[in-house]
Amino acid sequence: MQGKRAIEILSVAAVLVSFLAVGCAKRVAPSGGPVDKTPPEIAESVPQNGAVNFPADGEIFVRFSEPVKANRDAVLIFPPESVEINFGKNLVKIRPREKFRENTTYTLIFTPDFSDRHGNNLKSPLTIAFSTGDHIDTLSISGQVIDALSLKPVAGALVAALTDSELSPSAVVRVGFAGENGRFVLGNLAPKKYYLCALSGTGTKFDPISAEKISSPTEPVPAGETLPHCLVMIPNDTTAPQVLSVSAAAPNVVKLTLSEFADIRRMVTENLLPWYFPADSKEVFIKISGGIKKIPLPLCDRWGNCAETTLALPDSFPPDTLPPAPVIFGKFFSLFPGQNLIIPFVEPIEGDFRAVMHDTLVPCDVRKPAPNAVEIEFAKIPPPGDSILIIADSLCDLFGNCAAETLVCRISNEKPGEVEISGDFPCQNPKIFLWNGKKRFFARRADGGFACYVPAGEYSLWCLCDENSDGRWTSGRWSPFAPGEEIFLYPDTISVRAGWKTQVNWRIPQ
């Protein structure tokens, strides 16, 4: 009996253990619903957006729709003030350490770094504008931030409106952040003129010194102007190019490898003949008059940073016995009316060039835009499918090596589209060009405006105010201040169809 009783007790115990195990397995934390992926929203605020007569010693309260993360760097107020920022569960309190200025419009900004406790950042800044007087400023300045080299929009850049050109933090009255398309709006501005500046790589801090890229300064712009302003960002480079290596390339020719692209036009003297190879590269070749052992060489980058260096030349140079060779030999080209053919060579050349089609000379003008390049402008382009034969007579380099080369350029079978641009442009020397994301097509002056032939596709339209007439954009400097050349971007995309004419009337306010 005792054994049987023991077995019954064990069986009951086993059932109880099994029941408890099943019960424990069911005791899990509730799922709590779907994962929170929504950024916080403002539920209420004191003051409300657009409020006036806010007390100079008043405390700001902003209540959010959910608990928020304490991040003081993500809360900004402009004009800049010394404030205390305290976080509650879903509440942000801001108190001035002294007092707000009287009769002043302020903007309180929660930047895109502001988030809830699940890490959901704001998709765009949240702004509360208020005034300590009986009037609130309502004017704005809008525009787009563009990278100078790629001409692509810069998303996330910090954009500031300043009262002077020194770009000091104390001069900042408003800031904003460029969206995914690079567009920005600075609101609640007084009816004054402001300097605009865009920075990248500084987060939410206005720090021109440590910025990775910075926009070129322009003349101050008035608030309330409907014209969108284009802020062109350049590398925040303050150092001149440096010579990394020097080697002998040919008789009295040295090859320089530089730390960055340099403006070789400043190197040209009676005894120096420089050229790029390839174009716009960090490698520069310089032909030097015989007998010189050292040369003073000015090095300037495209942003205006210059330094004078003394270049020691190699003791010996290898002989050059090869004739000049075109870089693009054997390739075909697509030419459009108004577009010139450029043939680069590996070294400076001399020679006579002519163009032939169907055994007949084709009228053309031949120029040398660089010592190692030939540019041919045709008076008339043949129909698609025809070819032009480029013939070079007495083609020689500077060392007596000569050869006769024949280059064939075939016109594309694709018909180009024509774009006519008319309107008013706010500068004396506008340069108009189309950009398809890979290549620029400059328009030529025509009756009543400009005209350009381009392949079919989608283009952006640009106006460069080339005030110094050097054919390219010249950036400004922020210290000491020097305004850069203005660039304007047409607000719409230009669609070009092959064989069709597209007319654009673009009136930029003066």
Secondary structure, DSSP 8 states (H G I E B T S, - for coil): -HHHHHHHHHHHHHHHHHHHHHHHHH------SS-------EEEEES-TTB-S--TT--EEEEESS-B---GGGEEEES---EEEEE-SSEEEEEESS---TT-EEEEEE-TT-BBTT--B-SS-EEEEEESSS----EEEEEEEEETTT--B-TT-EEEEESSTT--GGGEEEEEE--TTSEEEEEEE-SSEEEEEEEESSTTS--TTT-SEEE-----EETT--S-EEEEEEE---S---EEEEEEEETTEEEEEESS---GGGG--SSEEEEESSTTSSEEEEEE-TT--EEEEEEE-TTS-EEEEEEE--S------S---BTTTT------TT--EEEEBSS-EEEEEEEEETTEE--EEEEEEETTEEEEEESS---TT-EEEEEEEEEEETTS-EEEEEEEEE--SS--EEEEEEEE-SSSSEEEEEE-SS-EEE-EEETTEEEEEE-SEEEEEEEEE-TT-SSS----EETTEE----EEE-SS-EEE-TT-EEEEEEE---
